[in-house]
Amino acid sequence: MSDLLDREQLLELLRQLGERLEVQGLHADIYVVGGTAMVLAYDRDRLTRDVDGVTENQDVIEDVARTMAAERNDLSPDWFNGRVRPLLPRVFDTDRIEAFSASGISVAVASPRHMLAMKVRAARDARDLEDIVLLCRVLRLTSITAVLAIADDVWGPGMLRDEGVFVVTQELRDRGFTD
């Protein structure tokens, strides 16, 4: 396995993680965002480096994931991590999508609205911009105003970076979105 994970590899790792948790009498309800959410719910051909996931027993789950990585030579020790927690919107994602369930584990991904809002706020690189366009297709959005309104609704007014709004607006205009 390379340092990039595809859909099947992610599902197998999550399945193994769940099995190990179940042996310990645990069940993890995990909420994932970022590349993993894109792979599991929106873009099956995408690759990702890790699972950005949050759960109630974060430390325990991350310890089990690190143990899994230590037993292999093809997996990063932080392949499952909660570093994204401080970057999540403060409002509960009521439309999260149940993407995977197995013994010891349930995985929900961010809804298209929440993913779009997070990608608009981040607007770090070409991959975020491609994800924004894809999520606009999922949500059937053709208006830049509608895209920014969703981001404001999820984050709250004034929480988007000016340079991010500029980059997203330019990209969407270039792709034929209306103001």
N, C-alpha and C positions, 0 to 999 in steps of 0.2 A: 504494500500500500504506500502511495506517495504521501506527502504532507497535505495533499488536497483530497477531500472526501467527496464521493459521489452519493447519490440517493441510497443505493443498495448498501454501501459501506456504512452510512449513517444509521440506517435502519438496523443493520446487524449489530453495530456498537450499542445502540439504544436497547436492543433486545437483550444483549449480554449484560448490560448495566442493570436492567430490570431483573434478570435472573439472579444476579448477585445480591441485589437488594432484597428480593423475596426470601432468599436463604437466610438473611438476617432479620426476617420478619418485618420488613419495611416495604412501603409502596411510595413511589415518588410521583407527584403531580407536577410536571415541569411545563413552564411557559417559555417558549423559545422565540427569538427574534433574529434579525440579521440574516446571514447567509443560509443558516439551517432552515429558517422559516421559508425563505425563498425556495430552497430545494424541496422541502416537504409539501408545500402548498401551492406554489406559484410558478416555479421554473425547474422542472425535474431534471433538466440537463446541466444545471448550474453545479459548480463545485464550491466547497467551503473548507476552511482550515480547521474550524472548531465548532462546538455547539455553545452558542451564547444562550444559556438557560438559567432561569431562576426557579427556585423551589423552596419549600418550607425548611427542609433539613439540608440546606446548601452545603455546609461543611462535611456532613456525612457522605453526601452524594459525590462531592468532589474527591473525597478520600478514596472511595470505591473506584472512581474513574482513574485516579492516579495509580492505584494498584493495578488496574487493567493495563495501563500504559507501561508500567514497570515490567510486566510480564511479556511485553512485546518490544520489538525494536523498530516498529514502523508507526508509532503513535506518540504524539506529543503528550507530555505529562499533564498539560492543561487543555486537553482536547475538549473537556467539558468544564466550563467555568461560568461564574456569575459576575464577571467584571462589568457586564452591561447594566447591572441593577441601578446604579446611580444615573444612568442615561435614559431610563424608561420614563414615559409619561406618568404623571401622578394619578391619572384617572384610570379606573378599572376598565379593561378591554372586554366589554360584555359580549362582543361578537367574535371572540377568539374561536379558532377552528380546531376541533379535535382531529389531530393528524395521525396519531399512532397510539396503540395500546397493546400491551403484552403483560405477561406476568411481572408484577412488581413495578410497573411503570405506565404512566399515561402522559402523552405529550400533546400539548395544545400550542398552536402557533398564533402569532399576532394576526388580528384581522387585517384585511386589505387596507382599511382606513388607518389603523394604527401603524402598519408597516409604511404606508405612504407618508404619514406625518413624520415618522422617525427618519425616513430617507430624505425627505425635504429638509428637515432640520439639520441633518448631518451634511448632505450634499458635498461629500469629500472628494469624490473622483468619478470617473466615467462609469464605473460599475453602479454606484448609487444612482446616477442619472438614467442608466439603462433600466434599473429596477423601478425607478419612478415612472418611466414610460410604460413598462409592463403593468405596474399596479394601476395606472390610469386606464389601461385597456380593460383590466379586470373590473374596475369600477365604472367603466364606460364614461370616463371624463374626457372632455375636449376643451375645457375652459381653464385657463391659468387661474382665474379668479376662484373657480370651484376647488382646484387643487390647494391653493393657499388657504382657502376657507376651512378645508378639512384639517390642515396642519394647525391653524389657529384654534379650531374647535378642540382638537386633541391636546395641544400644548398650552393653550391660553394665549390671548393677544400679547404681542410684543416679545414672544419667546423665540422667534426665528431670527437667525443672524442675517443682517442686511446683505452680506456677500453671498450667502446661501440662496436667499430669495432671488438675487440678481442672476446667479448661475442657473438656477432652476427655471426662472422665467425665460432666459435666453434660450436654453435647451428646448423648452416646450414650444416657444415661438418658432424656432428652427424646424420643429417637427410638425408645424401646422396648427398648433393649438391657438385658440382665440384668446383675446384678453378678457 
